[in-house]
Amino acid sequence: MTSSAVVPQAELEELLSRARSTRPRAGTEPPPSLDALRAELAELAIMPGSVVVLALPNGDSLLRTYFGCQLAGYVPLLMAPSTPTPRIEETAARMGAAAVIVSRSKVSPGRAEPIRIGGLSVALCTGHPLELHRPWQAVLLTSGTSGIATGCLHDVAALLRNARRHAAAVGLGASDRVLITLPMYYSFALVAQLLGSLVTGATPIVSGPPFTVGEFVEMLGREGVTHTSLTPVLVSALLDAGVALPAGLRALTVGGQSLDPERIAGLLSRHRWLELYVTYGLTQAGPRVSTLAAHREPPHRHRSVGVPMDGVRLSVRDVGRGPREQEVLVHSDTVFRKRVGNPSPRPGDELVGESVLATGDLGHLDEDGYLYITGRLSDFVEVRGEKVSLASLRTIARSLPGVVAATATHHADEDVLAMGLHVRPAPGGIDEAALRQRLFSLLSPHERPHRLTIRPAGDDELRK
């Protein structure tokens, strides 16, 4: 470790000593110390500033390896451990990665012979050009609005600033016990929860997928959790199950998608002591942008995503869709440095000035500075002469019972719409005819998809 380290090794060691993983480590040998792991990683035949892909599940090994890579001078990139081998190799090539670290030995980008470090499999990459960045930077993957497996390069110092601002916005402090059940490759879990614990002295309790309501609630009580985070889909699962959160849980933050005001009301009516924070952010912004302290706001504000955190400013610019659908701009010193993997500009990650991000999100600011998100620039298409909001189609579809995710696309060559519904399977199976009839009854004729695909939701979709 050099004197230029953004986070001293002693602070990372202290965080790991506080952290607790709810999943037992495989094998009987104790985990290597962070210093020993750093030293082994530093001996790899790769240059400082090299990208290292980590496809590891939530747990002690992921935390140690992630910080070990940073201390060794590498640029870590997290991705889902369940990612198929060809996709991991494709991502490594696109990012110019020098190595891939997995918990299994079958991945071998460039067909290099894997090396064992800390009980994990390290494959050095060959067969594609390598990209070099700077030590104490990190690549965060984006998806959905910005394409599949594209990445954003961030300075770790900026991620830590973002974590501090988030902690201040949601009251996270040293006395909190933070349950991290979202996958760490989500930028929110990595920055807001893990790095938030690092900068505040809070105790991280690392769990992770798969998520079940019963296990989640039991873990909150067993571990004395005071602070945790869920996505809107998981909040819906919690409310639908009719379970009560333990009184020891002080604060719940929700992000990833907008949370329906009825769900906000449901949570607060069942848990009157609970601090409920609805958040907005983008991986490209570092990631957190704004916060709505829903428990302190009147119901009419529950459709908003709150006000910007300290150190962040919001503005809007006209895109020809009226005053309530303007593009949201984020002004912050935590926005990403550059896109990696696919450098072409896309809605949602365009740098339009010094530390100014054009988000691609549409919305408006009210007179008190509260932000309301209404859709995305790329969500508006013209079908047979009629303007259609793809965001509205997805919102309507997700309002149907059992639908956890929805896609909507426009096939310009045929000038038709296609939709895909991802449904939580019911005990009796999925009634596709009834679901189709219900959806079509809510759509105007020009909004009804020419092709509709209905399939069971996967585990990852149930978490988002």
N, C-alpha and C positions, 0 to 999 in steps of 0.2 A: 504494500500500500504506500502511496506517495503522499506528500504533504498537501497535494492539491485535491485530496478526497473531499467530495461535497458533504458526505456523512462520515464522521470518524468511525473506524471499525469498532471502537469500544461502545459507541451508541447502538450499532447494529447488534453487537453481542448482547447488550442489555435488553434490547427489544426481543431477541430470540429467547432470552432467559425468562421473559414475562409471558411470551406467547405459549398457547396451549393448543395442541391439535387433538380433536375429538376422535381421530382415527389412529389406531395403533400403527406404529411403524413396522413394516415387514422385516422379518429377520430378528435375530437376538442381539446383534452387535449395536452398541450405542452409536448415535449419529456422529459423524466427524465434526470437529470444532469448525467454526467459521474460518479461522485462520488456516487450518489444515486444508480445508476445501479450497480456499482462495489460492493457496500455494500450488495445489495440484492443478487447478484450472489455469494458473499463470504459466505452467510448464507446457501447456498445449502448443503445438506448432502453428499458432495463429497470431496475428498482429493485434496490438492494442487498438481499440476502436472498431474491432470486428463485430459483426452482428452474430449473436448466438441465439438460436431458437430453443425455447424451453416448452415442450409439450408434456406438462406434468400436472397431476391432479392436485387440488388443494391439500396442503399439509406441510409438515415440517421440512420435507425434502425440497419442496418448491421454494419456501422462504429462504432456506440456507443457500440453495443454488442460485437463486435470483440475486441475492445480495453478494454472494461469492463472486458471481460474474462481474458485478459492478466494481468490487474491490480489486479484481484482477485486471480491470481496465477495458472490459468488453461492454458491448451494447446489447442488453437482453431484450428478447421479444417473446411474450407469452402467447400461446395458442392452446386450443382445447386438446386435452390428451386423447379424446375419442376421435380426433381427426384421422381420416383414412391416410395410410402411408403415402400414397401418391400425392395427396393434397399437401401433406407436410413437406414432401420433397419439392413440390411446385412452389410453395410459399418460400422455402429456403432459397431456391434459385431466384425467385422474383426479388427477394430482399437482398440478394448478394451475401447470404449468410456464410460464415466460415465453419459453423458447427451446429449440430442439432443434439439436444439432450432430451432423452426420454427415459421412462422407467422400464421399457421393454427393449429388447435388442433387435427387433425386426426392421426398424427403420435404418436405412443406410444410404443417405443422399450421395449420389455419385458412386455408390457401391463401395464406399470406403469401409475398412475394417473398424468396428466400434471399439472404443476404449471404455474401461470401467473406472468411474470416479465416484466415490461416495455412494456406492451401491446403485448408481445409475449408468445408463449407456450413453456414451458420447461418440457421435459419428462426425468425423471431419469431412467437410464438403469438398468435392472436386467436380469438375465438369461444367462449372458456370463461373462467370466473373464475380469477384468479391468486391463488396462495398466497404469502405472505411469511413467511420464517423469519428467522434471524439469520445474518450473515456468520460463517464458520468453523463452519458446521454442514454435514452431508451426509446425503443420503437413500440408504439401502441397500435394494435390492429384495429381497423374499423370494419364495419360491415353494414348491410342494409342500405342506408341512404348514400353511402360512398362507394359501393361496389364490394365485391367479395375479396377479403384478405388483402386489402391495401393497407398501408401503414402510414403513421405520422411520427416523425422524429421530434422528440422533446428533450430539453435539458432537464436533468433530474432536479436541479435547483428550482426550476419553474414548477415541476410537479409538487415539490415540497411546499412551495408558496401556495399552490392551489389547495393542498391538503390543510394548511394552516387556516386559510380563509374559510374552507368548508367547516372545519372544526369550530371556528368562531360562530359561524352562522347557525349551527345546530347544537351548540353548547356542549361539544365533546371535550372532556377533560381527563385529567390523570386518574380520577377515581372510577372512571367508567370501565366496564367489561364489555368489549365489543365482539358480538358474534358475526363472523364472516361466513355466510352460507352461500353467497353468490360466487360464481367461479372467479378466480383471481385474474383470468384473462379479460374480464370485464374491466374497463378502465376505472369505473366507479369503485369497484371492490378494491382494486390495487391502490388507487390514489386516496380516495375519500376514507376508506376503512383501514387499510394496512398502513399507508404512509401517514394517515391521520392519527393512528395509534402511535407511530414513531415520534411524531412531532409534539404530541400532547403528553406522552407517558401513559396512555391508556393501555389496558391489557387486551390483546387480540386473542380471540378463541376461534380457531380456524376449523370450520366444518366443510361443507360443500355438497355438491350434487351427489346423488339425487335428492330432491326436496320432497318431504312428506309433511303434511300439516301436523300430524301427531308427534313425529320425531322432533320437529322444529319447536313446538310448544313445550314439549318435555325438556328439551335441551335448554331453553330459556330459563326454566326454573332450576334445573339441576346445576347449571353453570353460573347462576346468579347474574345473568346478562342484564345490563342496564341500557344497552344501545345496540340497535341492529338495523339492517336495511333489507328491503324486498323490492321486487318489481311489481307493477300493477297486476300482472297475471297471478302472482303468488298472493297478493293481497286479496284478490277475488277468491282464490282457493280457500284462503283462511276464513273469509266471511261466509262463503257458501257452506263450509263445514260446521259453522255455528260454534266454534270453540272460543274460549276466552283467553286472552293473553295474561300472563302472570303480572301481579301488581308491581313486582320488582323491576319490570321493564319500563324505564323512564321515557325513552325516546325511540321512535321508529321513523326512518327516512325512506322515501319512496321515489324512484326515478326509473328511467328507461323508456317510458311512454307516459302520456298524460293519464292521470288518475281521475276517473269519473267522479263528479261531485257527490253522487249518491253513495259511492264507496267511501269517500271521505266522511260523509255524515254517518255512515254505518260504523266505521271504526271509532269515531269520536263518541257516538252515543253509547257504544258498548264499553268503552274504556275512557271514562271521563277524566282520568288523571294523566292520560298519555299525551306526550308532546309529539305531534305528527308534522313532519317536514316533507313537503312535496318539492322535488328538486328538478332543475333543468340543466342540461349540459350536453356537450359534445366531446368526443375523444379529441377532436382537433383543437378544442379550447382549453384542454389540460386537466380534467374534463369539466369541472363544475363551473356553472355560470350564475344561476339564481336560485333563490330559496323562498318558498312560501311556508311560513309558520302557521299551518292551517288551524291549529288549536287556538290561535290568538286572533284569527280573522273572521269576519262575518261571512255567512254562506255565499253571498253574491261574489266574493273574491275566490271561491274555491275552484273556479274554472281557470284561474291564472296560475302561472308558475312562479309567482312572487317577484321579488326585487333582486337586483344584482348584489352579489357579495361585495364586501369592501375590497377596493382595488380593481373592481370590474365596472365598466360602463357599457350601457346598451344604447343603441340608436337604431333607426329604421331608415330604409331608402325605398323610394317609389319604384315599383316594377310594373306599373300599369294595371293593377288589380284593385285599386281603390284604397281608401285610408285604413281599412281594417285588415288588409292583406298586403302588407309591405314586408320586404326582406329584413330580417333581423341581423344586425351587425354587433359583434362582440369586440369590445376594446379591452385588451388585457395583456399583461406581460407574461401570461402563461400559455398563449396560443402556440401551436406547433411551429417548429422551425421550417420543415419542408415535408412534402409527401415523398414516401419511398415506396418502391414496388411498382407504381404506376403514376408517373409524374404528370399526366394530363389533368388539367383542372376539371373538377366536377362540382355540381351544386352541393354545398355543404362543407367545402374545405378550401375556399378561395381566399388567399391573402390579398386584401385590397389596399393595404397601407401598413405602416409600421405598427405591428401588434394589433392589427384590425382584421377580424375574420368575418367574411360574408358567409353566413351559416347555410343559406339555402332554405331556411325555415321562414315561413310566412306568419305574420302576426301583427300586433300593435301594442303600444304602450298607452296606458291610461294616464290621466292627469297626475296621478300620484306615483307614477313610475312602475306600476305593476305590468308585467309582461303576459300577454295572451298569445298562445301559439294556435294557429288555425290550419296549418298545412305546410306543404313544401312547394318550392318553385317547380320541381319536376312532376308534381302531382296533377297538373292541369293539362288535359289533352282535349282535342276536338274530335268527336266521333260522329261521322255523318252530318257534319255541320253544327252539332250541338256540343257546347263546352261541358266537360265532365271533370269533377274533382276525384281523383283516385284516392286521396286521403279520406274523403267522405265515404266512398265505397268501403274502404277498409274499416272505418269507424262503425258504420252500420253493420257490417258483417261481424265485427267483434262484439257487438251488442247482443248477438243471438246466443241462447243458452248453449254452453259447451264449446263455443268457438274461442280458441285461445290465440290464434293468429290468422291473418288473412293477407293475401297478396292480390294486387290488381295491376294489370298491365294493358297497354294498348298496342296491338299489332298493326302498325301503320300500313303494311303491304295489303292487308285485307280490310283495314279500317274497322276492326272489331275489338271488343274488350274480352279479356280472359281473367278469371279469378280463381284463386285457390284458397280453400278453407281448411285450416288445420284444427281438428276437433278433439277435445278430450273424450276418449271412449267411454261410453256408458255401459252398465252391466249388460244391457240387451243389445249392444252394438249401436251403430250410427244409422239413424233413419234419414238417409240421403234425400228421399222424396219430400219429406216434411221440411227438412232444412232448406231445400231449394225453394219450395213453395213460400216459406216464411221470408226468405231473403228477397225473392222477386216481388212479394207484396209490399216491401218497403222501398223499392226502387222505381224510378220513373222508367218508361219503356226504353229511352235511349241510354239509360244507365245499366240495363240488364246485360250481363255478360253472355257473349256468344258461346264461350266455353267455360264450364264450371267444374273444377276438380275438388273433390272432398276426400280427405285422408286423415288417419289418426295422427295426432300431434306426437312428435318425438320428445324425448326427455329434455333436450336443450330448449325446445320451444315452450315447454311447460314452465321453464324457469324465467323466460324473458318477459 
